[in-house]
Amino acid sequence: MPELIYYCGTMDSGKSTLALQTAHNHQSRGRTGLIFTSQDRAGSGVISSRLGLQSPAIEVSPEMDIHKFVVEQLSIGNRIDYIICDEAQFYQPEQIEGLAKIVDGLGIDVFAFGILSDFRTKLFPGSARLVELADRVNTLQVEALCWCGSRATHNARTIDGTMVVEGEQVVVGDVERKNEVAYEVLCRRHHMRQVTARISRAAHTSADPLPFTL
């Protein structure tokens, strides 16, 4: 039976890598599918992994009717055995419902990949709808790590190195940026305390004397 499966994790947990690997595995068995993405760090119409892997993809805009698009592709004779949806947290709830219709009405497997919650620890609308509708929700086994070495469970947004907890839900950035808008994965304790790697380094290199004598 076809399924709608949601693979979720924090940043740096290998979501896009797994999406590309999933597509490769199907293609190597002679299966044909579609790859969708939205607001990838590499630009429009591409799915990219931080390991350096890339693949062309169909850019999903907020107005796009994914179900209608797939039906149109089938109606002109294109074969579709599976669908990959990367950055699914950015999809509209109605688009997630369209994915469920593709599975149930068209008999096509849909594999979605994304982040559950934003920098404020709030669920993305697309992710929330996927949790509600998916046949299976799988947490990725590759664990991203906080700067302290603990398992990272939360995504933090920084502006010029300072963590922020207010602002628009979607602002494109990357964990590799050093200035402007950037992102960092933290454990819950350090996210709640707003202690980023930069703040930790600053504290450990402070010129202030230690509060005791040796």
N, C-alpha and C positions, 0 to 999 in steps of 0.2 A: 504494500500500500504506500502511495506517495505521502510524504510528510513535510511539514513546515518545522524546521529545526533552527533554534536560535543559539549560537555560540557567543557567549559574552565574557568580558573580562575588562580589566583596567587597561589604560595605555601601557605599551611595552609588554603585553602578554601574548603577542603573536597573532592577533586576529587576522590581519591582512595576509600574513604569511600562510596561515591555515586556509584562508579563502583561496589564495592562489594555488596552494597544494591540492585542495579539493577539486578545483577546476582541472588541474593537470591530471589528477587520477582518473577523472571521468573521460577526459579527452584521450588519454592513453588506451582506454577501452573502447574507443570508437564512438563515444557518446558526444552529442552536440548540445551546447547550452548557451545561455546568455549571462553576461556579467554586468551587474549594475553597481554603481557607487554614487556617493554624494559628498562633495566638499573634501575630497582627498587632499592631503598636504602637498601632493605633487602637481595639483592643478585639476582642471575640469576634464572629464572623460578618461581618467586613468586610475587604476588601482595600484598602489605602491606599498611595498614593505620596507621597513627600516633595514632589512638585510640586503637591500639593493634590487629586489625583484620587482618587476612592473608588468602590467598588461593593460591593453586598451579596455575601456569599459564604457557602458552607457551611463551618462550623467543623469541622475534623478533630480529634477527640479521639484519645488513644492507643488506645482500645478500638474505634474505628469500623472497620467492615469496608467499605471503599470499593467493592470489587467487588460485594459483596452489595447495597449501596445503589444502585449504577448498574443492576444487574439488576432490582431492584424498580421503579425508575423506568421502565425499558423495558417491564416487564410490565404496567404500568397505562396504557401507550400514549404515554408521553412520548418525544419525539424528542430524541436526543442525537447531535450530529455531532462534537463535540469536547469536551475536558475541559481546564480550566486548573487547575494546582495550584501555588499560591504558597506561599512559606515551606516548601518541600518538605524542607528539611534537618531539620525537626522531625517528619516522618512516621516511623512505625516501619518497619523493614525489611520486615515482613510486608505493610504497606500499599503499599510500593513494588512488591512482587511482585504485589499485587492490580492495580496500575496496568498492569503488563506483561500480566496476564491480560485486562484490559479491551481492550488493543490487539490482542492475538493472538486472543482468543476472541470478542470482540464487534465488532471492526473499527472501533474509535473512536480517533481521534488524541488523544494525551495530551501536553500541553505543561507541563513542570514547571520551576519557577523557584526558585532557592535559593542558599545559601551553602555552599561546599565544607567549610571548616574553621572550628573554633571559636576562641576567644580563646587557647587553648593550642596552636594550630596542629595540632590533631587533627581528623581527618575526622568530621563528624556521621554517625551510623549510617545515616540516611536518604540522605544524599548519597553515602556509600560504596556503598550498594546500587544507587542510580541509576547511578553510574559503571559498575558491574558489569553492569547490565541494559539501559541505554538504547541505542536504536539510534544515537543521536547525542548527544554532549556538546559544547555550544557555550559558549565563554567569551565573555561580553558584551564588546562592543567599546568601550563607554563606560568609560573608565578613571577610577577614583577616585584621588585624589591624597593622598599623605602631606603633612604640614605642610611638609616640606622641598621639595615640588614634584615628587618622584619618584613613579613609579607605585606606588600602594598595593597590596600583595599580601596583607596580613594584617590580621585584625580584633583589636583590643585592647580589653579590658575595664578600666574604671577605677572605683574606689570613692572618692568624694569627691576625685576628681582624681588619685588614685594608681593606676598600672597594677598589675593583679594577674594572676598566672599559675596560680592554684589556685582551686578552688571548683567548684560545680555547673556542668555543661555548659550548661544552659539557664536563663538568668535574663533576663527581658524587660527591655530598656532601649532607649535610642535615642541616636543620635549628637548629638541636639540638647539633651540634658539637661546641666546644669552641675554637679549634685550627685548624691549617692547613686550608683546603678549607671548607668553610661553606657558608650558604646562609641565607639571612634575607629579609623579606618583608618590603617595605617602601612606604610611600606616594610619589607622584611625586616630591613635593617640597624638601623633604629630600633626595630623590634619586639624584636629580640634584645637590644638594649641597653636596652630599656624607657624610651626617650626619647619622651615624648608632647609634644604641642604646648605644654601647660602648663609642662612642665619646661624646654622650649626657651625659652619666653618668660621664665621666671624666671631662666635663666642669662644671657640677654641684657640683663636689667634689673637685674642684681646691682649693689650699691653697692661691691663690692670693687674696688680699683684694678687696672688692667691690669698684667700681669707684665713691663712694659718701660716705658721713658721715651720720650717723643716728642722 
